[in-house]
């Protein structure tokens, strides 16, 4: 609830195509976040790289608009909003340079991805500034969430390996 998979409407001709990647009016009509304050790039050298699952404490309005600009990723969100009908449930989708889709991630979701190709690049539009004090995460292989990552090979940072389960995470609700 509250997350959106955004598929661009491509207008094609013999030269290629044109598509909007963001339209404030369309976001506003759907009640989505409009103020993007920080843009980030995550470059990943190797297939199987897994980042996440990350979230911020409720002091940060961590809304994200995520797209893959090179290669492909399996992008995952987990609802961590206490009291939500979908609390603890996950959604995953493939974002690729070819499909040009974006995932709109509202406040209250943990986010992570696994690269499906070498040299994958992910572009994030952020609704608030990064605050390392508020930065948190949950374990990518939390058995109660049971995300079905597509690749068995996983290249994971030491920090992400040490993340707690959703049940153990500090303030897993926003």
JOSUL-V213627 format. One record per residue. N is the residue number from 1. RES is the residue in three letters. SS is DSSP state (H for helix, E for strand, C for the rest). OMEGA is omega as a letter, one per 40 degrees, with the letter a starting at -180 (none if undefined). Layout:
n={N:N}
res={RES:RES}
ss={SS:SS}
omega={OMEGA:OMEGA}
//
This chain:
n={1:2:3:4:5:6:7:8:9:10:11:12:13:14:15:16:17:18:19:20:21:22:23:24:25:26:27:28:29:30:31:32:33:34:35:36:37:38:39:40:41:42:43:44:45:46:47:48:49:50:51:52:53:54:55:56:57:58:59:60:61:62:63:64:65:66:67:68:69:70:71:72:73:74:75:76:77:78:79:80:81:82:83:84:85:86:87:88:89:90:91:92:93:94:95:96:97:98:99:100:101:102:103:104:105:106:107:108:109:110:111:112:113:114:115:116:117:118:119:120:121:122:123:124:125:126:127:128:129:130:131:132:133:134:135:136:137:138:139:140:141:142:143:144:145:146:147:148:149:150:151:152:153:154:155:156:157:158:159:160:161:162:163:164:165:166:167:168:169:170:171:172:173:174}
res={UNK:UNK:UNK:UNK:UNK:UNK:UNK:UNK:UNK:UNK:UNK:UNK:UNK:UNK:UNK:UNK:UNK:UNK:UNK:UNK:UNK:UNK:UNK:UNK:UNK:UNK:UNK:UNK:UNK:UNK:UNK:UNK:UNK:UNK:UNK:UNK:UNK:UNK:UNK:UNK:UNK:UNK:UNK:UNK:UNK:UNK:UNK:UNK:UNK:UNK:UNK:UNK:UNK:UNK:UNK:UNK:UNK:UNK:UNK:UNK:UNK:UNK:UNK:UNK:UNK:UNK:UNK:UNK:UNK:UNK:UNK:UNK:UNK:UNK:UNK:UNK:UNK:UNK:UNK:UNK:UNK:UNK:UNK:UNK:UNK:UNK:UNK:UNK:UNK:UNK:UNK:UNK:UNK:UNK:UNK:UNK:UNK:UNK:UNK:UNK:UNK:UNK:UNK:UNK:UNK:UNK:UNK:UNK:UNK:UNK:UNK:UNK:UNK:UNK:UNK:UNK:UNK:UNK:UNK:UNK:UNK:UNK:UNK:UNK:UNK:UNK:UNK:UNK:UNK:UNK:UNK:UNK:UNK:UNK:UNK:UNK:UNK:UNK:UNK:UNK:UNK:UNK:UNK:UNK:UNK:UNK:UNK:UNK:UNK:UNK:UNK:UNK:UNK:UNK:UNK:UNK:UNK:UNK:UNK:UNK:UNK:UNK:UNK:UNK:UNK:UNK:UNK:UNK:UNK:UNK:UNK:UNK:UNK:UNK}
ss={C:C:C:E:E:E:C:C:C:C:E:E:E:C:C:E:E:E:C:C:C:C:C:H:H:H:H:H:H:C:C:C:C:C:C:C:C:E:E:E:E:E:E:E:C:C:C:C:E:E:E:E:E:E:E:E:C:C:C:C:C:C:C:E:E:E:E:E:E:E:C:E:E:E:E:E:E:E:E:C:C:C:C:C:C:C:C:C:C:E:E:E:E:E:E:E:C:C:C:C:C:E:E:E:E:C:C:C:E:E:E:E:E:E:E:C:C:C:C:E:E:E:E:E:E:E:C:C:C:C:C:C:C:C:E:E:E:E:C:C:C:C:C:C:C:C:C:C:C:C:C:C:C:C:E:E:C:H:H:H:H:C:C:E:C:C:C:C:C:C:C:C:C:C}
omega={i:i:a:i:a:i:a:i:a:i:a:i:a:i:a:i:i:i:i:i:i:i:a:a:a:i:a:i:a:i:a:a:a:a:i:a:a:i:a:i:i:i:a:a:a:i:i:i:a:i:i:e:a:i:i:i:a:i:a:i:a:i:a:i:a:i:i:a:i:a:i:i:i:a:a:i:i:i:i:i:i:i:i:i:a:i:i:i:a:i:i:i:i:i:a:i:a:a:i:i:i:i:i:a:a:i:i:i:i:a:i:i:i:a:a:i:i:i:i:i:a:a:a:i:a:i:i:a:i:i:a:i:a:a:a:i:i:a:a:a:i:a:i:i:i:i:i:i:a:a:i:i:a:i:a:i:i:i:a:i:a:a:a:i:i:a:a:a:i:a:i:i:i:none}
//
